[in-house]
Amino acid sequence: MTPELVVQLARRSFEATLLLSAPLLIFSLVVGLSVSIFQAVTSVNEATLSFVPKIVAVMVAMIIFFPWMMSYMSDFTREIYGMIANMRH
């Protein structure tokens, strides 16, 4: 296993992690911002009001993006296994 291969695997792993988590984080960010604006406008300072909509938004995002996420992870796993099969000592 060469140092270049290790760096490539680490880079691809970080890319996959960022790409797979992006839709969930974006949904959570948008809902959190919306709830914060709502709380600022209405002067409602309830701490739990911000958590429940974010949880619901992340669940909805998971339902929407799950097929794409599974496809991406399957392709990534096949790519990693292909790299392992082609490794030579």
CYANA upper distance limits for C-alpha pairs under 8 A (distance plus 0.5 A):
  1 MET  CA      5 LEU  CA      7.02
  1 MET  CA      6 VAL  CA      7.70
  1 MET  CA     87 MET  CA      7.43
  1 MET  CA     88 ARG  CA      7.82
  1 MET  CA     89 HIS  CA      7.02
  2 THR  CA      6 VAL  CA      7.02
  3 PRO  CA      7 VAL  CA      6.72
  4 GLU  CA      8 GLN  CA      6.59
  5 LEU  CA      9 LEU  CA      6.57
  6 VAL  CA     10 ALA  CA      6.63
  7 VAL  CA     11 ARG  CA      6.53
  8 GLN  CA     12 ARG  CA      6.58
  9 LEU  CA     13 SER  CA      6.53
  9 LEU  CA     80 ILE  CA      8.40
 10 ALA  CA     14 PHE  CA      6.71
 11 ARG  CA     15 GLU  CA      6.68
 12 ARG  CA     16 ALA  CA      6.56
 13 SER  CA     17 THR  CA      6.65
 14 PHE  CA     18 LEU  CA      6.65
 15 GLU  CA     19 LEU  CA      6.50
 16 ALA  CA     20 LEU  CA      6.45
 16 ALA  CA     73 MET  CA      8.41
 16 ALA  CA     76 PHE  CA      8.32
 17 THR  CA     21 SER  CA      6.59
 18 LEU  CA     22 ALA  CA      6.39
 19 LEU  CA     23 PRO  CA      8.31
 20 LEU  CA     69 MET  CA      6.70
 21 SER  CA     25 LEU  CA      6.66
 22 ALA  CA     26 ILE  CA      6.46
 23 PRO  CA     27 PHE  CA      6.65
 23 PRO  CA     61 ALA  CA      7.31
 23 PRO  CA     65 PHE  CA      8.03
 24 LEU  CA     28 SER  CA      6.67
 24 LEU  CA     57 ALA  CA      8.49
 24 LEU  CA     58 VAL  CA      5.97
 24 LEU  CA     61 ALA  CA      6.24
 24 LEU  CA     62 MET  CA      7.45
 25 LEU  CA     29 LEU  CA      6.46
 25 LEU  CA     58 VAL  CA      8.23
 26 ILE  CA     30 VAL  CA      6.61
 27 PHE  CA     31 VAL  CA      6.69
 27 PHE  CA     54 LYS  CA      8.37
 27 PHE  CA     57 ALA  CA      6.53
 27 PHE  CA     58 VAL  CA      6.92
 27 PHE  CA     61 ALA  CA      7.18
 28 SER  CA     32 GLY  CA      6.39
 28 SER  CA     54 LYS  CA      5.70
 28 SER  CA     55 ILE  CA      8.21
 28 SER  CA     57 ALA  CA      6.56
 28 SER  CA     58 VAL  CA      6.57
 29 LEU  CA     33 LEU  CA      6.51
 30 VAL  CA     34 SER  CA      6.62
 31 VAL  CA     35 VAL  CA      6.59
 31 VAL  CA     53 PRO  CA      7.27
 31 VAL  CA     54 LYS  CA      6.49
 31 VAL  CA     57 ALA  CA      7.41
 32 GLY  CA     36 SER  CA      6.57
 32 GLY  CA     50 SER  CA      6.82
 32 GLY  CA     53 PRO  CA      8.17
 32 GLY  CA     54 LYS  CA      6.75
 33 LEU  CA     37 ILE  CA      6.66
 34 SER  CA     38 PHE  CA      6.66
 35 VAL  CA     39 GLN  CA      6.54
 35 VAL  CA     49 LEU  CA      8.16
 35 VAL  CA     50 SER  CA      6.57
 35 VAL  CA     53 PRO  CA      8.45
 36 SER  CA     40 ALA  CA      6.60
 36 SER  CA     50 SER  CA      7.82
 37 ILE  CA     41 VAL  CA      6.62
 38 PHE  CA     42 THR  CA      6.57
 39 GLN  CA     43 SER  CA      5.91
 39 GLN  CA     44 VAL  CA      5.38
 39 GLN  CA     45 ASN  CA      6.79
 40 ALA  CA     44 VAL  CA      7.48
 46 GLU  CA     50 SER  CA      8.22
 47 ALA  CA     51 PHE  CA      8.00
 48 THR  CA     52 VAL  CA      7.15
 49 LEU  CA     53 PRO  CA      7.69
 50 SER  CA     54 LYS  CA      7.10
 51 PHE  CA     55 ILE  CA      6.74
 52 VAL  CA     56 VAL  CA      6.75
 53 PRO  CA     57 ALA  CA      6.49
 54 LYS  CA     58 VAL  CA      6.64
 55 ILE  CA     59 MET  CA      6.72
 56 VAL  CA     60 VAL  CA      6.67
 57 ALA  CA     61 ALA  CA      6.57
 58 VAL  CA     62 MET  CA      6.56
 59 MET  CA     63 ILE  CA      6.81
 60 VAL  CA     64 ILE  CA      6.69
 61 ALA  CA     65 PHE  CA      6.34
 61 ALA  CA     66 PHE  CA      8.42
 62 MET  CA     66 PHE  CA      5.80
 65 PHE  CA     69 MET  CA      6.54
 66 PHE  CA     70 MET  CA      6.52
 67 PRO  CA     71 SER  CA      6.67
 68 TRP  CA     72 TYR  CA      6.58
 69 MET  CA     73 MET  CA      6.60
 70 MET  CA     74 SER  CA      6.48
 71 SER  CA     75 ASP  CA      6.69
 72 TYR  CA     76 PHE  CA      6.56
 73 MET  CA     77 THR  CA      6.48
 74 SER  CA     78 ARG  CA      6.67
 75 ASP  CA     79 GLU  CA      6.65
 76 PHE  CA     80 ILE  CA      6.73
 77 THR  CA     81 TYR  CA      6.63
 78 ARG  CA     82 GLY  CA      6.51
 79 GLU  CA     83 MET  CA      6.75
 80 ILE  CA     84 ILE  CA      6.77
 81 TYR  CA     85 ALA  CA      6.64
 82 GLY  CA     86 ASN  CA      6.76
 83 MET  CA     87 MET  CA      6.75
